[in-house]
């Protein structure tokens, strides 16, 4: 429990009771990273509900873009922009096309470069478009996406930690990489699959009063499993690509993978069902 609370306080800006820092317990808690995503997803949905209630008299076309902004800002505030900082630093380093050592130096630099700025602009633009498309296509699907994309994206970070070595001799991310192996990935995957499956079955069942045939429910669950599996492969491939570039992964690349994975996940939620229904 202490490790999870340390992870929650380290990876989010959620107010937490003061806990003595324990590097080993923090590193071993990486397997619970998707559970942090569960809390983030619930917070996102809560503020969406509050926003909808407060502005219930507005037209749907007006509420739609404002709702998406609420989701994006709430996510940003909840995590403190930690992973977005990693996204910008990773793009600044990797797309500098310098030596491995120079790339790592650039990624460590706190200043924002042009590649990082471009990455952030594209990230927010793509995320807005994907969430807007989901809301237009399927409101129920959007609720599912908001509750699950923080979870699946964090599973990808766990997979990355187990896939490649740490690129530097020391660093905050090293403790996660050193303590994350196959066992931790399995635990993180189980949390993700069980949670997303439970949300899926509850939402479909409650919407249709549990009158749908079993094969429809199982097909929906199978699509969800397929999407998670694709994201797992994406995380592994991303980690190996980064390893080729800089000799391993860093805390910045873990943050970049988390944010990019969330976009890929949202895209697959829109596209994948069209091939099966």
HUWO-V178174 format. One record per residue. N is the residue number from 1. RES is the residue in three letters. SS is DSSP state (A for helix, B for strand, O for the rest). NEAR is the number of other C-alpha atoms within 12 Angstrom. Layout:
# HUWO-V178174
N RES SS NEAR
N RES SS NEAR
This chain:
# HUWO-V178174
1 UNK O 14
2 UNK A 23
3 UNK A 26
4 UNK A 30
5 UNK A 30
6 UNK A 32
7 UNK A 36
8 UNK A 32
9 UNK A 27
10 UNK A 31
11 UNK A 39
12 UNK O 29
13 UNK O 25
14 UNK O 23
15 UNK O 16
16 UNK O 17
17 UNK O 12
18 UNK O 12
19 UNK O 20
20 UNK O 15
21 UNK O 17
22 UNK O 18
23 UNK A 24
24 UNK A 24
25 UNK A 25
26 UNK A 34
27 UNK A 32
28 UNK A 33
29 UNK A 37
30 UNK A 49
31 UNK A 41
32 UNK A 41
33 UNK A 47
34 UNK A 43
35 UNK A 39
36 UNK A 40
37 UNK A 42
38 UNK A 34
39 UNK A 32
40 UNK A 37
41 UNK A 36
42 UNK A 28
43 UNK A 31
44 UNK A 36
45 UNK A 31
46 UNK A 22
47 UNK A 27
48 UNK A 32
49 UNK A 20
50 UNK A 16
51 UNK A 23
52 UNK A 23
53 UNK A 14
54 UNK A 13
55 UNK O 17
56 UNK O 17
57 UNK O 12
58 UNK O 16
59 UNK O 12
60 UNK A 16
61 UNK A 15
62 UNK A 15
63 UNK A 24
64 UNK A 28
65 UNK A 25
66 UNK A 24
67 UNK A 36
68 UNK A 36
69 UNK A 26
70 UNK A 28
71 UNK A 39
72 UNK A 38
73 UNK A 22
74 UNK A 28
75 UNK A 39
76 UNK A 26
77 UNK A 23
78 UNK A 31
79 UNK A 33
80 UNK O 22
81 UNK O 25
82 UNK A 27
83 UNK A 37
84 UNK A 36
85 UNK A 35
86 UNK A 38
87 UNK A 39
88 UNK A 40
89 UNK A 40
90 UNK A 46
91 UNK A 37
92 UNK A 35
93 UNK A 38
94 UNK A 37
95 UNK O 27
96 UNK O 24
97 UNK O 18
98 UNK O 17
99 UNK O 17
100 UNK A 24
101 UNK A 20
102 UNK A 19
103 UNK A 31
104 UNK A 37
105 UNK A 24
106 UNK A 30
107 UNK A 37
108 UNK A 27
109 UNK O 20
110 UNK O 18
111 UNK O 18
112 UNK O 24
113 UNK O 25
114 UNK A 18
115 UNK A 24
116 UNK A 31
117 UNK A 22
118 UNK A 20
119 UNK A 30
120 UNK A 29
121 UNK A 17
122 UNK A 22
123 UNK A 29
124 UNK A 28
125 UNK A 18
126 UNK A 23
127 UNK A 34
128 UNK A 27
129 UNK A 23
130 UNK A 33
131 UNK A 40
132 UNK A 31
133 UNK A 25
134 UNK A 29
135 UNK A 29
136 UNK A 20
137 UNK A 18
138 UNK O 18
139 UNK A 21
140 UNK A 24
141 UNK A 32
142 UNK A 34
143 UNK A 33
144 UNK A 37
145 UNK A 43
146 UNK A 46
147 UNK A 39
148 UNK A 44
149 UNK A 49
150 UNK A 46
151 UNK A 43
152 UNK A 55
153 UNK A 48
154 UNK A 46
155 UNK A 51
156 UNK A 48
157 UNK A 51
158 UNK A 51
159 UNK A 46
160 UNK A 50
161 UNK A 47
162 UNK A 35
163 UNK A 34
164 UNK O 37
165 UNK O 31
166 UNK B 34
167 UNK O 34
168 UNK O 27
169 UNK O 17
170 UNK O 16
171 UNK O 20
172 UNK A 23
173 UNK A 38
174 UNK A 30
175 UNK A 29
176 UNK A 40
177 UNK A 40
178 UNK A 33
179 UNK O 27
180 UNK O 36
181 UNK O 26
182 UNK A 21
183 UNK A 19
184 UNK A 31
185 UNK A 35
186 UNK A 24
187 UNK A 25
188 UNK A 40
189 UNK A 35
190 UNK A 25
191 UNK A 29
192 UNK A 41
193 UNK A 32
194 UNK A 25
195 UNK A 30
196 UNK A 37
197 UNK A 30
198 UNK A 23
199 UNK A 30
200 UNK A 33
201 UNK A 28
202 UNK A 20
203 UNK A 25
204 UNK A 27
205 UNK A 22
206 UNK A 15
207 UNK A 16
208 UNK O 15
209 UNK O 12
210 UNK O 15
211 UNK O 13
212 UNK O 17
213 UNK O 14
214 UNK A 14
215 UNK A 12
216 UNK A 21
217 UNK A 24
218 UNK A 19
219 UNK A 23
220 UNK A 32
221 UNK A 28
222 UNK A 22
223 UNK A 28
224 UNK A 39
225 UNK A 28
226 UNK A 21
227 UNK A 33
228 UNK A 40
229 UNK A 24
230 UNK A 25
231 UNK A 39
232 UNK A 37
233 UNK A 22
234 UNK A 30
235 UNK A 41
236 UNK A 29
237 UNK A 21
238 UNK A 30
239 UNK A 39
240 UNK A 27
241 UNK A 21
242 UNK A 35
243 UNK A 27
244 UNK A 18
245 UNK A 29
246 UNK A 33
247 UNK O 24
248 UNK O 33
249 UNK B 49
250 UNK O 44
251 UNK A 40
252 UNK A 45
253 UNK A 49
254 UNK A 50
255 UNK A 37
256 UNK A 42
257 UNK A 46
258 UNK A 47
259 UNK A 44
260 UNK A 39
261 UNK A 42
262 UNK A 44
263 UNK A 32
264 UNK A 34
265 UNK A 43
266 UNK A 40
267 UNK A 29
268 UNK A 30
269 UNK A 39
270 UNK A 31
271 UNK A 21
272 UNK A 23
273 UNK A 23
274 UNK A 13
275 UNK A 12
276 UNK O 16
277 UNK O 12
